[in-house]
Amino acid sequence: MVTVRDKVDLLVVGSGAAGSVFAAEASAAGKQVVLLEAGPARPPGDLVSSQLWARRQKWGGAHVEEEGDHRVGHNFNAGWGTGGSTMHHYGVWPRLHENDFRTFTEYGRGLDWPFQYAELRPYYDRIQAAIGLSGDATRERWRPPGAAYPMPPVPVFGQGRLIAAGFSRLDLHTAPLPLAINTIPYRGRPACLYDGWCDAGCPIGALGNAQTVFLAEALRSGAELRNGATVTRLLTSTDGRRVEGVEYRSEDGVQQRQYADVVVLAAFTVQNARLLLASANSHHPRGLANHSGLVGRYLMTHPAVSLYGMFDAETQPGFGPTGGQLINQDGYDNKQAVKDAYGSFQWIIANAVKPNGLLGIANNRADIHGAQLKPFLQRAVNHLGVMTLVAEDIALPENRVELSSRRDAFGVPLARAVHNQSKPSAALVAHAVRQGEAVLDAAGAREQWRGPQAGMHIMGGTVMGVDPAKSVTNGYGQSHDIENLYIAGPGLFPGSGAVNPTFTIHALALRAAEHLLRNWP
Amino acid sequence: MQPSPQRRSVLKALVLAYPLVSGTLLLSPAQARLRKLPLAVLDAGEAADLEAVIEALVPGSAGAGAVHFIDYQLARPAADSLLMLRYLGVPQPHADFYRGGLAALAQHSIDRYGKRPAALPDPALEQLIADLIADDTPVWAGPPASFLYFVWRSDGVDVTYGTEDGMVALGMPYMAHIRPQQVW
């Protein structure tokens, strides 16, 4: 049995960063908006300060198969519940740089974006004002043009001061980390307490996420949010030229159909590609929006490595934002500075850490066990310093999301995410790690070690571009094939750059939502 | 700078909820172990082996109730699980991962040391752990041994040091924004 719901103007699949911006803009313009969120509601009372409780905010849906020598780490990067992955994200919001937008033209690597930084800049500025960023633009000597941050930077605790001195001794620079975290009360939201629980979600709303700003605006304007709504298929018109809505399973397992004038697919990188591929029909035998054959292709993840140092001095590693306190992007703008390597990289410095958790203190020395463990932890909770490398990935068509032969509980094929690291990217990471180790030496770390390389953030798979033969959407995320289907989120990125993507996701979504409202299909 | 404590409440401990005829019994994993509450997923032999290995990896984790915590999480809906394993790309049900791993561990222990892990003396148990770390497990029909080491060690750390009491024991202030409003 299928329950058919009344048709609405705009249907948004996913309530995270991108979906919430679309919903807010369309609702404010008077459109009737429904958001379908597969995960549960996430009221502030659910955001318990605990690394264990934090796990409920990570992916809890259909299994994602992963292959390759540098996996994207889907379950750690993807969110589960209202607000999507913004609810566990760290609020690190640097901008992409100007040369990130034309890597093929300038370096013969990856893909160009369909527009330049100057086009996106006003949207970065507007999002920055709406969410409220803290930082010090004058000290970010590498920062592309943009408005000054509306709030002063976060304070620097012991580990930040020590590591910053190491950078300085090597004639490298640090600046306050640009963060979507309030350092002063901002637009009705309080200032941060700096107690290092960002990873578990911020119940006081000091950290900007979907629920604190855009989703709240959307709901105030009349948008409807349905939790526990798992979309299983996109529906097209009989001639295949328009998307008419979606089929989904509600929390009680009942199959539902929701029709809409426009559908925005904002279910994060892997699920967006999966749903498009799984919605194949006679008019779209390779999947929706896939005339190019590129749905799922150019999957990217930032190679990330954390370096750790043990200092004699007190470092206060449990204090401050989980995302860090300082940033270094000295070499960002020269993507060919290192022989045989390619790409930009940044350092995020002085991440707050707790004893347990995947990125916690104990797991960064997984070799220590038994009687040696507690003394190590007792020392580390007062003397550990952390800095994290975020490096550029190269968009390659062979890195991809595809459908598995296995299916989920609703009969939808599972996603398989295949990602391998290119040699130039691996060489870049090796170079950057050597630099980081030198920094920790210069900072006076008595001993140091590094964690394994992991995939941080997930991008690509539904890349935007000018040429319909070489991209899935146009520069607004509008399908080249189906004009009333928009795709949103980091899956649109034709290149990864080496910065955390959430700021760019918001800016792209705002630009696209305004385009949609001006050109309602 | 020290964060302000005024706007916080404190997370005291992990709490497990066991259904009773007349309501729900809320216990910490340590209390559940002390009361010898029945396990829902693991059998007695699996529980004993798991407790022996986790205690060797993270001293204090047995008394903190690591096995009751793990068993409780394995028995609840996957999306509600608080196990770190949910981050690591292992297909559900996670009970299969733990039980498969424990079966492989027990067989390896018997083959090489003549006894199940729970019955091994400390030196042999330490050697068994060295086998896991090095994947020195020639006949092994379970998840990779070194991966099991990582997961079980992390579970032990969760229960022993992931609570307010555990962090205080390390000399680290907990500084919770908010305490649980519902059972674990």
Contacts between the chains, C-beta under 8 A, distances in Angstrom:
chain1	res1	chain2	res2	distance
A	39	B	79	7.6
A	40	B	79	7.6
A	44	B	178	7.6
A	45	B	178	6.8
A	45	B	181	4.6
A	46	B	181	7.6
A	47	B	177	7.3
A	47	B	178	6.5
A	48	B	11	6.6
A	48	B	176	7.6
A	48	B	178	5.6
A	48	B	179	6.9
A	48	B	180	5.2
A	48	B	181	7.7
A	49	B	8	8.0
A	49	B	11	6.0
A	49	B	174	7.6
A	49	B	175	7.3
A	49	B	176	3.7
A	49	B	177	4.7
A	49	B	178	5.8
A	50	B	11	5.7
A	50	B	162	6.9
A	50	B	163	8.0
A	50	B	176	7.4
A	50	B	180	7.8
A	51	B	158	7.4
A	51	B	162	5.5
A	52	B	14	7.1
A	52	B	82	4.5
A	52	B	158	5.8
A	52	B	162	5.5
A	53	B	82	6.7
A	53	B	180	7.0
A	55	B	81	7.1
A	55	B	82	5.2
A	55	B	83	7.2
A	55	B	84	6.8
A	55	B	86	5.8
A	55	B	87	7.0
A	56	B	79	7.4
A	56	B	80	6.4
A	56	B	81	8.0
A	56	B	82	6.9
A	58	B	86	6.4
A	58	B	87	6.0
A	59	B	86	7.6
A	60	B	78	6.6
A	60	B	79	3.3
A	60	B	80	7.8
A	60	B	86	7.3
A	61	B	79	7.6
A	63	B	91	4.8
A	63	B	92	6.5
A	64	B	89	7.2
A	66	B	89	5.3
A	71	B	89	7.2
A	73	B	87	7.9
A	73	B	89	7.5
A	74	B	89	6.9
A	75	B	86	6.2
A	75	B	87	5.3
A	75	B	88	7.0
A	75	B	89	5.7
A	76	B	87	4.5
A	76	B	88	7.9
A	80	B	79	6.6
A	155	B	1	4.8
A	157	B	1	6.9
A	193	B	3	4.7
A	193	B	4	6.0
A	193	B	7	6.5
A	193	B	8	7.4
A	193	B	175	7.6
A	193	B	177	7.1
A	194	B	1	7.1
A	194	B	3	4.6
A	195	B	3	4.6
A	195	B	8	7.5
A	195	B	175	3.8
A	195	B	176	7.9
A	195	B	177	7.0
A	196	B	175	7.2
A	197	B	175	7.4
A	197	B	176	7.3
A	197	B	177	5.9
A	202	B	177	7.5
A	203	B	177	5.2
A	203	B	178	4.9
A	204	B	7	6.9
A	204	B	177	6.3
A	318	B	172	5.4
A	318	B	173	6.9
A	318	B	175	7.2
A	319	B	1	7.8
A	319	B	2	7.7
A	319	B	3	6.3
A	354	B	162	7.6
A	354	B	167	7.4
A	354	B	172	7.7
A	355	B	157	6.6
A	355	B	161	4.2
A	355	B	162	6.7
A	355	B	166	7.0
A	355	B	167	6.1
A	355	B	170	6.1
A	355	B	172	6.7
A	356	B	154	7.2
A	356	B	157	4.8
A	356	B	158	4.9
A	356	B	161	5.6
A	356	B	162	3.8
A	357	B	84	7.3
A	357	B	162	7.6
A	358	B	84	6.0
A	358	B	87	5.3
A	358	B	88	7.9
A	358	B	154	7.6
A	360	B	157	7.4
A	362	B	153	7.6
A	362	B	154	7.3
A	362	B	157	4.3
A	362	B	161	6.8
A	363	B	150	7.8
A	363	B	154	6.1
A	363	B	157	7.5
A	366	B	150	5.7
A	366	B	153	6.7
A	367	B	133	7.6
A	369	B	56	7.5
A	369	B	57	4.6
A	369	B	58	7.0
A	369	B	129	6.9
A	369	B	153	5.8
A	370	B	56	6.2
A	370	B	57	6.8
A	370	B	59	6.7
A	370	B	126	7.2
A	370	B	129	7.8
A	371	B	59	6.4
A	373	B	57	7.8
A	373	B	58	6.1
A	373	B	59	7.2
A	373	B	157	7.8
A	374	B	59	6.9
A	374	B	60	7.7
A	374	B	170	7.4
A	377	B	161	6.4
A	377	B	170	5.1
A	378	B	170	5.3
A	378	B	171	5.9
A	381	B	167	7.7
A	381	B	170	5.0
A	381	B	171	5.9
A	381	B	172	4.0
A	382	B	171	6.5
A	382	B	172	7.7
